[in-house]
């Protein structure tokens, strides 16, 4: 069967529908994987990070598997043999015995027009004098890829005889140095668009966690500004309990706010033991031990105020509750020693942790 070789002047190949689809899918995989890695790292979402790593690996394996039949067909194709004339050659570097040499060749197939091609081959320094300009050599190349020309170092006796008596005229350029460039204008734009859409899709799915309302529990006390003494708050004190409700824009996690709220409930009165202390973002409730009661209480000054923000932050971010909606810290000493419990609830369920009077975590119950 005669196969017409590709001439140097062949027009660029245009992308097929399959090429465009592959480019779009590749862009989407790259964009979504990178976004998943970034978003997963920011949110500390381990499954998302694992997915960002696993998806491109799985896609790469899928591409390799899909291309295996084509590679097998190419490997089964018998290469064509032809004579070629060396137009010029130049060593391009190398410090070993085999140096890369760039050959400019005129290839003359038996059943097609001659063409110019550029090819880089590794040649042993001992054999380098055998290759000279205007010299005739034997080459091989795949029928469907005439630019992949390789010199045959030990041709058969028949081809050696043909090369010894052959004369090949030079063919003008251009030089064929590789596969004709594909027309990638539309394909490139579609791939880029798919990349952007893939990244945007991941960000959109986790927009609530990324761009939700700012929560003062996520920042340490040193990063929060001091509470504005001019803002409103409501304090209610009775014989059995006391409550402080902060106004809009305030939080018990503003610097010193929790301690001031507790002091406002005990100011001007004899120090009383607390039975329980319940803290929420803008609400503090203290239940005092009844007068004359022997119920186990504790001094509110003994609370580890400096550790409370870190305990709440850990409960909200490290116990598996994504987008926590509510949280509550309860301090009590019913068992004899001061104990702090922080509970959080969200779309994934509820979780809690328990700490001792020094603010050291002694137990964690993650979300299930």
Buried (B, 14 or more C-beta within 10 A) or exposed (E): EEBEBBEBEEEEBEBEEEBBEBBBBBBBBBBBBBBBBBBBEEBEBEEBBEBBEEBBEEBEEEBEEEEEEEEEEEEEEEBBBBBBBBBEBEEEEEEEEBBEBBBBBBBBBEEBEBBBBBBEBEBEEEEBEEBEEEEBBBBBBBBEBBBBBEBBEEBEEEBEEBBEEBEBEEBEEEBBBEEBEBEBEEBBEBBEBBBBBBBEBBBEBBEEEEEEEEBBBBBEBEEBEEBEEEEEBEEEBEEEBBBBBBEEEBBBBBBEBBBBBBEBBBEEEEEBBBBBBBBBBBBBBBBBBEEEEEEBBBEBEEBBBEBBBBBBBBBBBBBBBBEBEEBBBBBBBEEEEBBBBBBBBBEBBBBBBBBBBEBEBEEBBBBE
